[in-house]
Amino acid sequence: MGGRWRHRLLFSALTLALAPSLLRCANERGAHFDVGSGDTSSAVVPDAGRGDATGSDAMAEQPCNGEARNCARPLNKLVFPTSHNAMSSAADGWLLPNQPHGIRAQLDAGITGMMLDVHTAQGLDGIADGTPLLCHGICQAGKRDLVEAFGDIRAWLLEHPRTVLVFVIEDHVAPQVIDAALVQSQLRPLCIEHATGTPWPTLGALIAQNRRILLMLESGNGQQPWNHAYAKAAFDTPYEAKTAADFSCDVLRGQKGNDFFVINHFLTDGLSGHAALSKQVNFNPLLADRVTACELKQGQRANLIAVDWYAPGDVLALAAAKNAAPQDGDP
């Protein structure tokens, strides 16, 4: 690993130390990241602006994903705070929920990456068999119609035209089923279409094209232009850990060097509540130290930092600080 990359990591570590100040500055621009309590129902993302300013004023008034320097960065050079099993929330009444709030509230709080599971209805009262649903294996424990959820995400994106999202979908349905849901919800035109192995567009370019959600399917093979195969586009760390000591920076899926580096940072201790487990691992210095260690081991910047029970915790502040730090290739 080159000295320049290590220098950037050290700079990023310094920036993380200044994260509270960075967040205060963001709040002065209208951003609010509530990482100190469980109530994020009134949280809002940075006001990205909708004006037609040009030149340096445009960069100042129209940030991309909350940060002006992000506009000139390729999509795979950003950090996306990510909610694991984002559809499974206490607010929506799911059993053993992974998150405190629903999808829209998570987006409002600043989550820009999500992991979702898609199944089809089988033998559920009032739901036709074969209907695509967001659920975590056992749909009786919690479910949401996929088309409805996609429609809600589309509405949120239209209300936040300067934000780009990245979703990882554990797909237990044919890609044609997801494609039909995208079309029916009218989310399809906002999906990013990108050829594997070619350079990623910048956030600014994607926003200008109004292509603002990347979908990676765990079983995908690129059958549709929006369908990015997770194993080809990304690589990740193991997702089973009963305690923090079990965390690993090894590669589980995909190949080292793929465009997106996903760090799974949540505990999976049987039926233990995710809210209680997350309190053990979602805070700095443990969270920031693990991300840095995995970046050093893999020689690559983390892109998706996936957690259960995103609030309270430090994942939003960590991602904001890392995106605020300079990177190689910045103008």
Residue, then its C-alpha position, 0 to 999 in steps of 0.5 A: m500500500g502506497g504512502r499517499w494512501r496511508h497519509r490520506l487515512l491519517f488525514s481522515a482520522l484527524t477529520l474524524a476527531l473534528a466530526p462534532s465541529l463538522l456536524r455543527c457547521a452542517n447544522e448551521r446550513g440546515a442539517h441535523f444528525d441526531v446521533g445522541s438519542g433514539d428520536t430522529s423523527s424530526a431529523v432532516v438532511p442538509d438543504a441541498g438547494r434547488g437554485d440555478a447558481t453557477g460557478s463557485d456559488a453553485m458549489a457552495e449552494q448546491p452540495c451533493n449528498g450534503e457536501a460540495r466536494n462530493c459533486a466532483r467525486p465518482l460514485n464509488k469514492l463516497v461513503f454511504p451510511t447504511s442501514h442493515n435490513a432497513m425495512s425491518s423497523a420498530a416504528d412499523g411494528w416488525l418483530l425483532p426489528n433491525q432499525p428504530h424507524g421506517i425507511r422514509a425516516q431513515l432517509d430523512a435522518g441522513i441514511t443514504g445506503m440501505m440493505l433490503d430483502v425481497h420475497t414473495a407472498q405465500g399464504l398470507d391473509g389478504i395478499a395474493d400469492g406471488t406479490p413481491l414484499l419487503c420482509h426478512g424471510i418470515c413475512q408474518a414477522g413484518k412485511r411491506d408491499l415492494v411497489e409501495a415502498f419503491g413509490d415512497i423512495r421515489a417520492w423522497l428522491l423527488e423531494h431531495p434532488r441533490t441526493v444519490l442513494v445506494f441499495v443492496i437487495e437480497d433478492h429471493v425473487a426473479p429480477q423481472v419481478i423487481d423490474a416490474a415493481l420499479v416500473q409500476s412505482q415509477l422509480r425505474p427512470l431514476c435508477i443508475e445504469h452503469a456498465t461493470g468495469t467502466p469508470w463511475p460517473t460523478l455525483g454531479a453528473l448523476i444528479a444532472q441526469n436525474r439517475r440517483i439510485l444504484l441497485m445492486l442485487e445479491s443474485g443479480n447478473g446484470q439482466q437489466p440495465w439497472n441490475h448491478a450484480y453485487a458480487k461484481a460491483a462490490f465486496d464485503t466483510p463477514y456479516e456474522a459476529k456474536t461479539a465485537a471480538d468476532f468482527s473480521c476485515d476479511v473478504l466474504r463475498g465479491q472480490k477485493g478491489n471491486d468498486f464498492f467496499v461494504i463493511n458489515h458492522f452489526l452483531t448477530d447473536g441469535l434472538s437478542g434485540h438489535a437495539a441492545l446489541s447495537k449499543q455495544v458496537n455503534f459508537n466511536p472509537l470502536l466503529a471508526d477504528r474498525v473501519t480504519a483497520c478494514e480500509l488498511k487491510q484491504g487498501q481501499r476506502a470503505n463505501l457502505i458502512a452497514v449497521d443495525w439500529y442506526a440511531p443512536g450511534d456514530v455512523l452518520a457522523l463518521a460518514a459525514a466526516k469521511n466525506a468531508a476529508p480530502q481524497d486523492g483525485d479531488p479537484 
